[in-house]
């Protein structure tokens, strides 16, 4: 065995503590301004727009299919950007006054 290879193997064995663990991305997943779970929605919007292109191009012609595809894709992506501004999780904001009775029993 070559001595440099042997030294490398010894160094690797001495620094090895356990099995390697993937610890995540350390920051939120984002691609082209679209975050987290909205990436799936974006892929679905593009997929539906492609299906819309096929249906409209068969029914009305290629130009109508192209226009339908653009309208569906842009509508889907704008919807995603608007929902994304609200946050990753759905938040309900109740308006009004809440009275908690019998919260503490004396």
PESUL-V917696 format. One record per residue. RES is the residue in one letter. SS is DSSP state (alpha for helix, beta for strand, coil for the rest). OMEGA is omega in whole degrees, 0 to 359 (* if undefined). Layout:
{{RES/SS/OMEGA} {RES/SS/OMEGA}}
This chain:
{{X/coil/179} {X/coil/184} {X/alpha/180} {X/alpha/177} {X/alpha/179} {X/alpha/178} {X/alpha/180} {X/alpha/180} {X/alpha/179} {X/alpha/179} {X/alpha/179} {X/alpha/181} {X/alpha/182} {X/alpha/180} {X/alpha/184} {X/coil/184} {X/coil/182} {X/coil/180} {X/coil/180} {X/coil/183} {X/coil/176} {X/coil/187} {X/coil/177} {X/coil/185} {X/coil/181} {X/coil/172} {X/coil/184} {X/coil/178} {X/coil/181} {X/beta/178} {X/beta/179} {X/coil/177} {X/coil/180} {X/beta/187} {X/beta/167} {X/coil/185} {X/coil/180} {X/alpha/174} {X/alpha/177} {X/alpha/178} {X/alpha/179} {X/alpha/178} {X/alpha/178} {X/alpha/179} {X/alpha/178} {X/alpha/178} {X/alpha/179} {X/alpha/179} {X/alpha/177} {X/alpha/177} {X/alpha/176} {X/alpha/176} {X/alpha/181} {X/alpha/182} {X/alpha/181} {X/alpha/180} {X/alpha/176} {X/alpha/185} {X/alpha/190} {X/alpha/181} {X/coil/185} {X/alpha/181} {X/alpha/178} {X/alpha/178} {X/alpha/179} {X/alpha/179} {X/alpha/179} {X/alpha/179} {X/alpha/179} {X/alpha/182} {X/alpha/180} {X/alpha/181} {X/alpha/181} {X/alpha/178} {X/alpha/179} {X/alpha/182} {X/alpha/177} {X/alpha/177} {X/alpha/180} {X/alpha/179} {X/alpha/179} {X/alpha/180} {X/alpha/182} {X/alpha/179} {X/alpha/179} {X/coil/179} {X/coil/183} {X/coil/182} {X/coil/180} {X/coil/180} {X/coil/176} {X/coil/178} {X/coil/180} {X/coil/178} {X/coil/178} {X/coil/181} {X/coil/180} {X/coil/179} {X/coil/178} {X/coil/180} {X/coil/177} {X/coil/176} {X/coil/177} {X/coil/178} {X/coil/182} {X/coil/*}}
